[in-house]
Amino acid sequence: MLIDIVNVRPHPDFRLDLEFENGERRVFDMRPLLVLRPWNRISNLHIFQRVRVDYGTLVWPGGIDIAPETLYDESIPSE
């Protein structure tokens, strides 16, 4: 099941607060991915914080993105 992201808020510790179209709010930790390609290109906090929602998923400058199903499946519910 594909659930689009409607809002994102980045944190200085490379976590992302996500809001999905079904109203769920979840937290995704990007740190494990930042050592891998292509996400190592957003390991600079200034670039990381330029994340935005585009067509239901997250994108960064330079064409970096991540699938919304990955974000949903590997995130935890927000407290």
C-alpha positions as CSV (number, residue, x, y, z in Angstrom):
1,M,0.0,0.0,0.0
2,L,1.4,3.4,-1.0
3,I,0.8,6.2,1.3
4,D,2.0,9.7,0.3
5,I,3.8,12.1,2.5
6,V,2.1,15.5,2.9
7,N,4.5,17.2,5.3
8,V,8.1,16.9,6.6
9,R,10.1,18.6,9.3
10,P,13.8,17.9,9.4
11,H,15.7,17.9,12.7
12,P,19.4,18.7,13.4
13,D,20.0,15.1,14.4
14,F,19.0,13.9,10.9
15,R,15.6,12.6,12.0
16,L,12.5,13.5,10.0
17,D,9.0,14.2,11.3
18,L,6.7,12.9,8.7
19,E,3.0,13.3,8.1
20,F,1.3,10.9,5.8
21,E,-1.9,11.4,3.8
22,N,-3.8,9.1,6.1
23,G,-3.1,11.4,9.1
24,E,-0.4,9.3,10.7
25,R,2.7,11.1,12.0
26,R,5.9,9.1,12.1
27,V,9.6,9.6,12.7
28,F,12.3,8.4,10.3
29,D,16.0,8.3,11.3
30,M,18.1,9.1,8.2
31,R,21.5,8.5,10.0
32,P,21.9,4.8,8.9
33,L,21.4,5.8,5.2
34,L,23.8,8.8,5.2
35,V,26.8,6.5,4.8
36,L,25.3,5.0,1.7
37,R,25.1,6.3,-1.9
38,P,23.3,8.4,-2.9
39,W,22.2,9.7,0.5
40,N,25.8,10.4,1.5
41,R,25.4,13.6,-0.6
42,I,22.9,15.0,1.9
43,S,25.0,14.2,5.0
44,N,25.7,17.9,5.3
45,L,23.1,19.3,7.7
46,H,22.6,22.4,5.6
47,I,21.7,20.3,2.6
48,F,19.7,17.8,4.6
49,Q,17.5,20.5,6.0
50,R,16.5,21.5,2.4
51,V,14.2,18.5,2.2
52,R,10.8,19.0,0.7
53,V,7.7,17.0,-0.3
54,D,7.2,16.5,-4.0
55,Y,4.6,14.2,-5.5
56,G,4.1,12.4,-2.2
57,T,7.7,11.6,-1.4
58,L,10.8,13.4,0.0
59,V,13.3,15.1,-2.3
60,W,16.6,17.0,-1.8
61,P,18.7,19.2,-4.1
62,G,20.6,17.2,-6.7
63,G,17.8,14.7,-7.4
64,I,18.1,12.8,-4.1
65,D,14.9,11.1,-3.0
66,I,13.6,8.2,-1.0
67,A,10.5,6.1,-1.6
68,P,7.5,6.8,0.6
69,E,6.9,3.1,1.3
70,T,10.5,2.9,2.7
71,L,9.8,5.9,4.9
72,Y,6.6,4.4,6.2
73,D,7.9,0.9,6.7
74,E,11.1,1.9,8.4
75,S,9.7,4.8,10.6
76,I,8.2,4.6,14.0
77,P,5.0,6.3,15.2
78,S,5.5,9.8,16.6
79,E,4.9,10.2,20.3
